[in-house]
Amino acid sequence: MMETFHCVNHPDRAAVYQCRQCGKALCEECYDPATLGCRDGMHAVTPRVNNTFQTIQPPPPPKQDSGGMIAWKIIVSILAVIGGATVLFLAICGAMIFSY
């Protein structure tokens, strides 16, 4: 039998989420999808790390792939294909030579 968890703020409601900061069981009303945690509480804005409050830094913007990097990726891919074909060719030739 599975145990049902109840919201820490509303004991009569089933918990459907868990706060990513403090681990509390939360119901639909108490959960904030923007912070993935409690709607109310200090850690929703500034999470506690090692019992000290720290500000949340926004994630850095994704790096744009420059044209030079794309060119290098294409060159490396072509060289890998040529190298693989060379090894295959040498293996076939070697098998033919040593089979006689």
N, CA, C and O atoms as CSV, one atom per row, in Angstrom:
chain,resi,resn,atom,element,x,y,z
A,1,MET,N,N,0.848,-1.182,0.000
A,1,MET,CA,C,0.000,0.000,0.000
A,1,MET,C,C,0.889,1.239,0.000
A,1,MET,O,O,1.834,1.333,0.783
A,2,MET,N,N,0.585,2.180,-0.875
A,2,MET,CA,C,1.372,3.391,-1.005
A,2,MET,C,C,0.924,4.444,-0.001
A,2,MET,O,O,-0.270,4.661,0.202
A,3,GLU,N,N,1.903,5.095,0.624
A,3,GLU,CA,C,1.589,6.123,1.595
A,3,GLU,C,C,1.292,7.432,0.874
A,3,GLU,O,O,2.002,7.800,-0.062
A,4,THR,N,N,0.247,8.139,1.303
A,4,THR,CA,C,-0.117,9.422,0.712
A,4,THR,C,C,0.476,10.530,1.568
A,4,THR,O,O,0.307,10.549,2.787
A,5,PHE,N,N,1.171,11.450,0.914
A,5,PHE,CA,C,1.740,12.589,1.620
A,5,PHE,C,C,0.745,13.729,1.589
A,5,PHE,O,O,-0.021,13.880,0.636
A,6,HIS,N,N,0.764,14.529,2.641
A,6,HIS,CA,C,-0.152,15.665,2.757
A,6,HIS,C,C,0.647,16.958,2.747
A,6,HIS,O,O,1.800,16.998,3.177
A,7,CYS,N,N,0.013,18.015,2.248
A,7,CYS,CA,C,0.634,19.335,2.174
A,7,CYS,C,C,0.988,19.824,3.579
A,7,CYS,O,O,0.217,19.634,4.520
A,8,VAL,N,N,2.161,20.457,3.715
A,8,VAL,CA,C,2.571,20.952,5.028
A,8,VAL,C,C,1.697,22.113,5.483
A,8,VAL,O,O,1.541,22.324,6.686
A,9,ASN,N,N,1.125,22.871,4.549
A,9,ASN,CA,C,0.279,24.006,4.911
A,9,ASN,C,C,-1.196,23.631,4.997
A,9,ASN,O,O,-1.957,24.282,5.713
A,10,HIS,N,N,-1.609,22.593,4.279
A,10,HIS,CA,C,-2.999,22.146,4.260
A,10,HIS,C,C,-3.037,20.633,4.515
A,10,HIS,O,O,-3.019,19.853,3.564
A,11,PRO,N,N,-3.089,20.214,5.769
A,11,PRO,CA,C,-3.028,18.783,6.089
A,11,PRO,C,C,-4.183,17.961,5.502
A,11,PRO,O,O,-4.086,16.737,5.411
A,12,ASP,N,N,-5.272,18.625,5.106
A,12,ASP,CA,C,-6.405,17.894,4.556
A,12,ASP,C,C,-6.248,17.624,3.057
A,12,ASP,O,O,-7.065,16.908,2.478
A,13,ARG,N,N,-5.203,18.190,2.411
A,13,ARG,CA,C,-4.998,18.021,0.979
A,13,ARG,C,C,-3.794,17.116,0.703
A,13,ARG,O,O,-2.814,17.104,1.448
A,14,ALA,N,N,-3.900,16.369,-0.381
A,14,ALA,CA,C,-2.788,15.510,-0.780
A,14,ALA,C,C,-1.690,16.362,-1.417
A,14,ALA,O,O,-1.976,17.309,-2.151
A,15,ALA,N,N,-0.445,16.022,-1.133
A,15,ALA,CA,C,0.697,16.722,-1.716
A,15,ALA,C,C,0.986,16.127,-3.089
A,15,ALA,O,O,1.074,14.909,-3.243
A,16,VAL,N,N,1.133,16.998,-4.080
A,16,VAL,CA,C,1.431,16.535,-5.435
A,16,VAL,C,C,2.797,17.041,-5.918
A,16,VAL,O,O,3.267,16.635,-6.981
A,17,TYR,N,N,3.427,17.915,-5.148
A,17,TYR,CA,C,4.743,18.445,-5.500
A,17,TYR,C,C,5.645,18.433,-4.284
A,17,TYR,O,O,5.198,18.235,-3.155
A,18,GLN,N,N,6.936,18.651,-4.542
A,18,GLN,CA,C,7.896,18.799,-3.460
A,18,GLN,C,C,8.778,19.993,-3.781
A,18,GLN,O,O,9.273,20.115,-4.901
A,19,CYS,N,N,8.979,20.869,-2.813
A,19,CYS,CA,C,9.804,22.062,-3.009
A,19,CYS,C,C,11.253,21.633,-3.269
A,19,CYS,O,O,11.797,20.791,-2.555
A,20,ARG,N,N,11.871,22.223,-4.304
A,20,ARG,CA,C,13.251,21.862,-4.640
A,20,ARG,C,C,14.251,22.471,-3.672
A,20,ARG,O,O,15.401,22.035,-3.620
A,21,GLN,N,N,13.833,23.477,-2.898
A,21,GLN,CA,C,14.759,24.129,-1.980
A,21,GLN,C,C,14.738,23.502,-0.590
A,21,GLN,O,O,15.781,23.192,-0.015
A,22,CYS,N,N,13.519,23.321,-0.059
A,22,CYS,CA,C,13.433,22.838,1.325
A,22,CYS,C,C,12.904,21.412,1.438
A,22,CYS,O,O,13.005,20.803,2.503
A,23,GLY,N,N,12.337,20.863,0.350
A,23,GLY,CA,C,11.869,19.487,0.374
A,23,GLY,C,C,10.478,19.296,0.948
A,23,GLY,O,O,10.042,18.158,1.125
A,24,LYS,N,N,9.765,20.385,1.246
A,24,LYS,CA,C,8.427,20.266,1.815
A,24,LYS,C,C,7.449,19.712,0.794
A,24,LYS,O,O,7.556,19.992,-0.400
A,25,ALA,N,N,6.491,18.920,1.273
A,25,ALA,CA,C,5.422,18.402,0.427
A,25,ALA,C,C,4.395,19.513,0.230
A,25,ALA,O,O,3.990,20.161,1.196
A,26,LEU,N,N,3.969,19.740,-1.023
A,26,LEU,CA,C,3.093,20.869,-1.333
A,26,LEU,C,C,1.896,20.426,-2.157
A,26,LEU,O,O,1.982,19.487,-2.949
A,27,CYS,N,N,0.769,21.120,-1.960
A,27,CYS,CA,C,-0.416,20.900,-2.781
A,27,CYS,C,C,-0.369,21.850,-3.971
A,27,CYS,O,O,0.572,22.631,-4.109
A,28,GLU,N,N,-1.380,21.785,-4.828
A,28,GLU,CA,C,-1.431,22.648,-6.022
A,28,GLU,C,C,-1.375,24.133,-5.659
A,28,GLU,O,O,-0.708,24.916,-6.335
A,29,GLU,N,N,-2.077,24.518,-4.588
A,29,GLU,CA,C,-2.155,25.934,-4.205
A,29,GLU,C,C,-0.830,26.457,-3.665
A,29,GLU,O,O,-0.499,27.625,-3.869
A,30,CYS,N,N,-0.073,25.615,-2.984
A,30,CYS,CA,C,1.165,26.060,-2.346
A,30,CYS,C,C,2.376,25.989,-3.267
A,30,CYS,O,O,3.422,26.553,-2.948
A,31,TYR,N,N,2.255,25.311,-4.394
A,31,TYR,CA,C,3.383,25.129,-5.306
A,31,TYR,C,C,3.461,26.277,-6.308
A,31,TYR,O,O,2.445,26.695,-6.863
A,32,ASP,N,N,4.673,26.784,-6.535
A,32,ASP,CA,C,4.909,27.843,-7.514
A,32,ASP,C,C,5.743,27.267,-8.657
A,32,ASP,O,O,6.923,26.976,-8.461
A,33,PRO,N,N,5.151,27.092,-9.861
A,33,PRO,CA,C,5.911,26.494,-10.961
A,33,PRO,C,C,7.079,27.357,-11.444
A,33,PRO,O,O,8.020,26.840,-12.046
A,34,ALA,N,N,7.028,28.656,-11.188
A,34,ALA,CA,C,8.119,29.534,-11.626
A,34,ALA,C,C,9.405,29.265,-10.840
A,34,ALA,O,O,10.498,29.301,-11.404
A,35,THR,N,N,9.272,28.997,-9.541
A,35,THR,CA,C,10.443,28.752,-8.704
A,35,THR,C,C,10.645,27.276,-8.419
A,35,THR,O,O,11.639,26.890,-7.805
A,36,LEU,N,N,9.694,26.437,-8.868
A,36,LEU,CA,C,9.713,24.999,-8.590
A,36,LEU,C,C,9.769,24.733,-7.090
A,36,LEU,O,O,10.440,23.808,-6.632
A,37,GLY,N,N,9.053,25.558,-6.337
A,37,GLY,CA,C,9.064,25.403,-4.887
A,37,GLY,C,C,7.872,26.069,-4.240
A,37,GLY,O,O,6.822,26.247,-4.858
A,38,CYS,N,N,8.055,26.433,-2.988
A,38,CYS,CA,C,6.994,27.038,-2.184
A,38,CYS,C,C,6.594,28.397,-2.750
A,38,CYS,O,O,7.433,29.147,-3.249
A,39,ARG,N,N,5.290,28.705,-2.662
A,39,ARG,CA,C,4.819,30.038,-3.085
A,39,ARG,C,C,5.263,31.091,-2.087
A,39,ARG,O,O,5.716,32.170,-2.468
A,40,ASP,N,N,5.135,30.783,-0.841
A,40,ASP,CA,C,5.566,31.736,0.189
A,40,ASP,C,C,6.835,31.204,0.829
A,40,ASP,O,O,7.083,29.998,0.825
A,41,GLY,N,N,7.613,32.078,1.362
A,41,GLY,CA,C,8.844,31.644,2.023
A,41,GLY,C,C,10.044,32.336,1.421
A,41,GLY,O,O,10.079,32.642,0.230
A,42,MET,N,N,11.013,32.572,2.258
A,42,MET,CA,C,12.210,33.307,1.863
A,42,MET,C,C,13.016,32.562,0.809
A,42,MET,O,O,13.593,33.188,-0.081
A,43,HIS,N,N,13.066,31.241,0.895
A,43,HIS,CA,C,13.915,30.489,-0.017
A,43,HIS,C,C,13.384,30.487,-1.443
A,43,HIS,O,O,14.112,30.101,-2.359
A,44,ALA,N,N,12.131,30.908,-1.664
A,44,ALA,CA,C,11.606,30.990,-3.025
A,44,ALA,C,C,12.314,32.102,-3.800
A,44,ALA,O,O,12.395,32.054,-5.027
A,45,VAL,N,N,12.829,33.107,-3.077
A,45,VAL,CA,C,13.544,34.209,-3.720
A,45,VAL,C,C,15.045,34.054,-3.526
A,45,VAL,O,O,15.820,34.197,-4.472
A,46,THR,N,N,15.452,33.760,-2.296
A,46,THR,CA,C,16.868,33.583,-2.009
A,46,THR,C,C,17.043,32.247,-1.292
A,46,THR,O,O,16.749,32.160,-0.099
A,47,PRO,N,N,17.507,31.214,-1.971
A,47,PRO,CA,C,17.612,29.905,-1.350
A,47,PRO,C,C,18.679,29.855,-0.276
A,47,PRO,O,O,19.665,30.590,-0.324
A,48,ARG,N,N,18.468,28.983,0.688
A,48,ARG,CA,C,19.441,28.804,1.757
A,48,ARG,C,C,20.456,27.769,1.325
A,48,ARG,O,O,20.098,26.661,0.926
A,49,VAL,N,N,21.710,28.132,1.405
A,49,VAL,CA,C,22.801,27.214,1.135
A,49,VAL,C,C,23.738,27.284,2.324
A,49,VAL,O,O,24.284,28.344,2.630
A,50,ASN,N,N,23.924,26.168,2.990
A,50,ASN,CA,C,24.771,26.110,4.191
A,50,ASN,C,C,24.330,27.118,5.248
A,50,ASN,O,O,25.157,27.797,5.858
A,51,ASN,N,N,23.009,27.207,5.456
A,51,ASN,CA,C,22.397,28.090,6.449
A,51,ASN,C,C,22.669,29.571,6.206
A,51,ASN,O,O,22.573,30.362,7.144
A,52,THR,N,N,22.999,29.968,5.003
A,52,THR,CA,C,23.133,31.378,4.663
A,52,THR,C,C,22.286,31.635,3.431
A,52,THR,O,O,22.141,30.757,2.581
A,53,PHE,N,N,21.732,32.822,3.329
A,53,PHE,CA,C,20.905,33.179,2.187
A,53,PHE,C,C,21.792,33.690,1.062
A,53,PHE,O,O,22.675,34.521,1.276
A,54,GLN,N,N,21.546,33.185,-0.129
A,54,GLN,CA,C,22.312,33.619,-1.293
A,54,GLN,C,C,21.342,34.015,-2.388
A,54,GLN,O,O,20.266,33.434,-2.521
A,55,THR,N,N,21.728,35.000,-3.165
A,55,THR,CA,C,20.855,35.472,-4.247
A,55,THR,C,C,20.916,34.517,-5.427
A,55,THR,O,O,21.966,33.953,-5.735
A,56,ILE,N,N,19.789,34.348,-6.073
A,56,ILE,CA,C,19.736,33.499,-7.251
A,56,ILE,C,C,20.285,34.289,-8.432
A,56,ILE,O,O,19.825,35.394,-8.718
A,57,GLN,N,N,21.252,33.725,-9.102
A,57,GLN,CA,C,21.815,34.356,-10.295
A,57,GLN,C,C,21.089,33.796,-11.509
A,57,GLN,O,O,20.892,32.583,-11.591
A,58,PRO,N,N,20.684,34.644,-12.458
A,58,PRO,CA,C,20.036,34.110,-13.668
A,58,PRO,C,C,21.041,33.290,-14.457
A,58,PRO,O,O,22.237,33.578,-14.425
A,59,PRO,N,N,20.571,32.278,-15.162
A,59,PRO,CA,C,21.500,31.464,-15.946
A,59,PRO,C,C,22.113,32.288,-17.074
A,59,PRO,O,O,21.468,33.190,-17.609
A,60,PRO,N,N,23.355,31.981,-17.433
A,60,PRO,CA,C,23.988,32.749,-18.506
A,60,PRO,C,C,23.279,32.480,-19.828
A,60,PRO,O,O,22.736,31.395,-20.034
A,61,PRO,N,N,23.283,33.459,-20.719
A,61,PRO,CA,C,22.627,33.240,-22.017
A,61,PRO,C,C,23.364,32.158,-22.795
A,61,PRO,O,O,24.580,32.021,-22.666
A,62,PRO,N,N,22.634,31.389,-23.603
A,62,PRO,CA,C,23.303,30.335,-24.370
A,62,PRO,C,C,24.284,30.929,-25.369
A,62,PRO,O,O,24.031,31.983,-25.952
A,63,LYS,N,N,25.398,30.247,-25.558
A,63,LYS,CA,C,26.418,30.730,-26.473
A,63,LYS,C,C,25.954,30.516,-27.907
A,63,LYS,O,O,25.404,29.471,-28.253
A,64,GLN,N,N,26.186,31.517,-28.718
A,64,GLN,CA,C,25.862,31.416,-30.129
A,64,GLN,C,C,27.017,30.710,-30.834
A,64,GLN,O,O,28.180,31.056,-30.629
A,65,ASP,N,N,26.696,29.727,-31.659
A,65,ASP,CA,C,27.728,29.004,-32.401
A,65,ASP,C,C,28.180,29.870,-33.567
A,65,ASP,O,O,27.402,30.163,-34.474
A,66,SER,N,N,29.433,30.272,-33.534
A,66,SER,CA,C,29.935,31.149,-34.597
A,66,SER,C,C,30.204,30.339,-35.860
A,66,SER,O,O,30.306,29.113,-35.813
A,67,GLY,N,N,30.317,31.029,-36.977
A,67,GLY,CA,C,30.568,30.370,-38.248
A,67,GLY,C,C,31.876,29.612,-38.262
A,67,GLY,O,O,31.978,28.559,-38.891
A,68,GLY,N,N,32.888,30.138,-37.569
A,68,GLY,CA,C,34.185,29.471,-37.509
A,68,GLY,C,C,34.101,28.124,-36.818
A,68,GLY,O,O,34.738,27.162,-37.245
A,69,MET,N,N,33.330,28.053,-35.768
A,69,MET,CA,C,33.176,26.783,-35.053
A,69,MET,C,C,32.448,25.760,-35.910
A,69,MET,O,O,32.779,24.575,-35.880
A,70,ILE,N,N,31.465,26.207,-36.670
A,70,ILE,CA,C,30.731,25.283,-37.546
A,70,ILE,C,C,31.671,24.741,-38.614
A,70,ILE,O,O,31.627,23.554,-38.935
A,71,ALA,N,N,32.523,25.606,-39.168
A,71,ALA,CA,C,33.472,25.174,-40.189
A,71,ALA,C,C,34.427,24.125,-39.629
A,71,ALA,O,O,34.715,23.129,-40.292
A,72,TRP,N,N,34.921,24.347,-38.404
A,72,TRP,CA,C,35.824,23.364,-37.782
A,72,TRP,C,C,35.115,22.042,-37.550
A,72,TRP,O,O,35.710,20.981,-37.740
A,73,LYS,N,N,33.874,22.085,-37.148
A,73,LYS,CA,C,33.127,20.842,-36.926
A,73,LYS,C,C,32.951,20.072,-38.232
A,73,LYS,O,O,33.032,18.844,-38.244
A,74,ILE,N,N,32.713,20.780,-39.318
A,74,ILE,CA,C,32.562,20.120,-40.621
A,74,ILE,C,C,33.892,19.518,-41.064
A,74,ILE,O,O,33.929,18.388,-41.551
A,75,ILE,N,N,34.989,20.268,-40.898
A,75,ILE,CA,C,36.308,19.766,-41.293
A,75,ILE,C,C,36.672,18.524,-40.492
A,75,ILE,O,O,37.142,17.538,-41.060
A,76,VAL,N,N,36.464,18.560,-39.197
A,76,VAL,CA,C,36.784,17.407,-38.345
A,76,VAL,C,C,35.924,16.209,-38.733
A,76,VAL,O,O,36.418,15.081,-38.752
A,77,SER,N,N,34.665,16.429,-39.038
A,77,SER,CA,C,33.785,15.333,-39.451
A,77,SER,C,C,34.264,14.701,-40.749
A,77,SER,O,O,34.280,13.476,-40.873
A,78,ILE,N,N,34.656,15.524,-41.717
A,78,ILE,CA,C,35.152,14.997,-43.001
A,78,ILE,C,C,36.436,14.200,-42.792
A,78,ILE,O,O,36.597,13.118,-43.356
A,79,LEU,N,N,37.349,14.734,-41.979
A,79,LEU,CA,C,38.593,14.009,-41.703
A,79,LEU,C,C,38.330,12.689,-40.991
A,79,LEU,O,O,39.028,11.706,-41.241
A,80,ALA,N,N,37.343,12.651,-40.114
A,80,ALA,CA,C,37.009,11.406,-39.425
A,80,ALA,C,C,36.477,10.365,-40.404
A,80,ALA,O,O,36.820,9.187,-40.308
A,81,VAL,N,N,35.646,10.795,-41.341
A,81,VAL,CA,C,35.115,9.870,-42.351
A,81,VAL,C,C,36.242,9.364,-43.239
A,81,VAL,O,O,36.295,8.170,-43.534
A,82,ILE,N,N,37.146,10.240,-43.674
A,82,ILE,CA,C,38.280,9.830,-44.511
A,82,ILE,C,C,39.175,8.852,-43.748
A,82,ILE,O,O,39.618,7.847,-44.303
A,83,GLY,N,N,39.432,9.148,-42.496
A,83,GLY,CA,C,40.263,8.255,-41.680
A,83,GLY,C,C,39.624,6.888,-41.509
A,83,GLY,O,O,40.303,5.865,-41.603
A,84,GLY,N,N,38.322,6.866,-41.258
A,84,GLY,CA,C,37.623,5.588,-41.111
A,84,GLY,C,C,37.641,4.792,-42.399
A,84,GLY,O,O,37.825,3.575,-42.369
A,85,ALA,N,N,37.451,5.464,-43.547
A,85,ALA,CA,C,37.483,4.776,-44.849
A,85,ALA,C,C,38.879,4.236,-45.131
A,85,ALA,O,O,39.016,3.151,-45.696
A,86,THR,N,N,39.916,4.975,-44.748
A,86,THR,CA,C,41.296,4.520,-44.948
A,86,THR,C,C,41.577,3.261,-44.135
A,86,THR,O,O,42.158,2.308,-44.653
A,87,VAL,N,N,41.183,3.251,-42.909
A,87,VAL,CA,C,41.387,2.069,-42.053
A,87,VAL,C,C,40.639,0.880,-42.623
A,87,VAL,O,O,41.180,-0.226,-42.654
A,88,LEU,N,N,39.430,1.073,-43.069
A,88,LEU,CA,C,38.652,-0.009,-43.664
A,88,LEU,C,C,39.333,-0.527,-44.936
A,88,LEU,O,O,39.414,-1.739,-45.139
A,89,PHE,N,N,39.821,0.374,-45.791
A,89,PHE,CA,C,40.516,-0.012,-47.023
A,89,PHE,C,C,41.769,-0.819,-46.705
A,89,PHE,O,O,42.013,-1.849,-47.334
A,90,LEU,N,N,42.569,-0.368,-45.737
A,90,LEU,CA,C,43.787,-1.095,-45.365
A,90,LEU,C,C,43.463,-2.467,-44.786
A,90,LEU,O,O,44.191,-3.429,-45.032
A,91,ALA,N,N,42.388,-2.568,-44.025
A,91,ALA,CA,C,42.001,-3.859,-43.457
A,91,ALA,C,C,41.601,-4.830,-44.562
A,91,ALA,O,O,41.964,-6.006,-44.519
A,92,ILE,N,N,40.863,-4.348,-45.542
A,92,ILE,CA,C,40.445,-5.214,-46.660
A,92,ILE,C,C,41.665,-5.633,-47.476
A,92,ILE,O,O,41.801,-6.808,-47.816
A,93,CYS,N,N,42.558,-4.685,-47.799
A,93,CYS,CA,C,43.767,-5.013,-48.569
A,93,CYS,C,C,44.660,-5.978,-47.799
A,93,CYS,O,O,45.201,-6.920,-48.378
A,94,GLY,N,N,44.812,-5.753,-46.527
A,94,GLY,CA,C,45.633,-6.649,-45.700
A,94,GLY,C,C,45.045,-8.050,-45.660
A,94,GLY,O,O,45.787,-9.031,-45.712
A,95,ALA,N,N,43.739,-8.159,-45.569
A,95,ALA,CA,C,43.108,-9.476,-45.551
A,95,ALA,C,C,43.306,-10.177,-46.884
A,95,ALA,O,O,43.512,-11.389,-46.930
A,96,MET,N,N,43.245,-9.415,-47.966
A,96,MET,CA,C,43.455,-10.019,-49.295
A,96,MET,C,C,44.897,-10.458,-49.471
A,96,MET,O,O,45.146,-11.525,-50.033
A,97,ILE,N,N,45.845,-9.671,-49.010
A,97,ILE,CA,C,47.266,-10.000,-49.157
A,97,ILE,C,C,47.611,-11.235,-48.335
A,97,ILE,O,O,48.266,-12.152,-48.830
A,98,PHE,N,N,47.172,-11.258,-47.087
A,98,PHE,CA,C,47.565,-12.359,-46.203
A,98,PHE,C,C,46.690,-13.607,-46.403
A,98,PHE,O,O,46.962,-14.634,-45.782
A,99,SER,N,N,45.674,-13.552,-47.231
A,99,SER,CA,C,44.836,-14.734,-47.452
A,99,SER,C,C,45.434,-15.657,-48.501
A,99,SER,O,O,44.998,-16.803,-48.606
A,100,TYR,N,N,46.419,-15.207,-49.287
A,100,TYR,CA,C,47.030,-16.052,-50.341
A,100,TYR,C,C,48.204,-16.810,-49.804
A,100,TYR,O,O,48.839,-17.566,-50.538
